[in-house]
Structure formats: C-alpha cells, structure tokens
C-alpha cells in the first residue's frame, strides 16, 4: 500500500514537472517566435524605407531631366543665357520637391529644396548640360526605420550652349556677307554632321536667322533690322 502511495506521489510530481516543462517550453517558443516576428518586421520596414527612398530618388532624377530640357527649350527660344537656364531648371525641380510625397506607414518624408550648394550645373563642351548633386533628405518609417540622402544626376541631349554660340556667330557673318543664300548652304553642309539646320532670310528689311537642332527639334531664332 505504501508502495502504491509512493508511486502515486511520484506520478503526481512527474505530471507537475511535465506540465511545468511544457509551460516553459511554450513560453520559450512564444518568446522566440515574437522575437523572430519582430526582427522580420524590422527588416521588412528597413527594406520598405530603402525602397521608397530609391523610388523618390529615381522620380527626382526623372523630374530633373525634364526640368533641364524644359529650361533649355524655354530659355533658348529667347536666346537667353546659361544663368537663365540654371535658374529655371532649379525652379522647376523645386516645384516638384515642394509638392511632397505621400506613402503609407511613413512618419515623415523630408526633401529639402535644391540650391547652388546642393545642385551643381556643368556645361559640357558640346553645349550639353549635366546636373548632379545631393539632397540631405530623410525617410522615417512608423516603426522607426530610417534612411537618409538623395543623389541627383541627370543630363539631356539638347545642346543649348552650342546652338547659342553658333547662332550668334552665324548672325554676325550674315550681317556682312553679300550672299546669305550661299552662306546658308555652306553652313548646312558644314554642320550637317552635328544635325543642325540653318535658315537665313530677310523679311521686311529685317535679317532673320533660325537655327534648328534636327535631333531634338529645338530652335533658336534671332532677328534684327538692317
């Protein structure tokens, strides 16, 4: 009888031990699972933050490329200066930045406006332009994940500087030569490899010159009396 009593007590102790062990194992499993899930969520938040920053950077570079082309086209129509082009393209880019971005699960997306210190404009030998820089941006996810900075680098085909130089040079020649038709023919032949087309004529006593970039369809027009 004592043996049976001892066995029952031993069984009870063993049962309690198994229950406690099971509870500890379950608690350990739940704790490990929660840690694993938290780590996974943090990694996903980091990846999401980086992806959004990359998307914004790509969009800004596309906007910058469009801004350069638009600025060169608009300023070129009136034979403006390189400084006018630079000011206009910065203005266009800053308009897009000021419009902001909206992504779900982000606490804050901050992009500062560009200026002469954060955006550099480089004029190339062929009259093209390259713009590059860095904006001290910040992207903060609701989980606390963060990433910083946006790199800018864009260029366009239109060769505004080259066109302006040739337009001014050609116009000075056209005012002096006796045969503008012959001059026009010679220019079109000499600069055909650069895909430029010249049209020189007089209208109501006014000397006019139109220089067109055949590749991009841009044109610069100059005119004067005499």
BELSUL-V700695 format. One line per field, one symbol per residue. ss: DSSP state (A for helix, B for strand, O for the rest). phi: phi as a letter, one per 30 degrees, with the letter a starting at -180 (. if undefined). A space follows every 10 residues. Layout:
BEGIN
ss=???
phi=???
END
This chain:
BEGIN
ss=OAAAAAAAAA AAAAAAAAAA AAAAAAAAAA AAAAAAAAAA AAAAAAAAAA AAAAAAAAAA AAAAAAAAAA AAAAAAAOOO OAAAAAAAAA AAAAAAAAAO OOOOOBBBBB OOOOOOOOBB BBBOOOOOBB BBBBBBBBBB BOOOOBBBBB BBBBBBOOOA AAAAAAAAAA AAAAOOOOOA AAAAAAAAAA OAAAOBBBBB BBBOOBBBBB BBBOOOOBBB BBBBBO
phi=.ddddddddd dddddddddd dddddddddd dddddddddd dddddddddd dddddddddd dddddddddd dddddddchd cddddddddd dddddddddi bbbdicdabc bdddbddcbc cccdedjdbb bblbcddbbb dddjdbbbib ccaaabdece dddddddddd dddddcddbd dddedddddd cdddicbcbc acbhicdbbb ccdddcidbb bbaadj
END
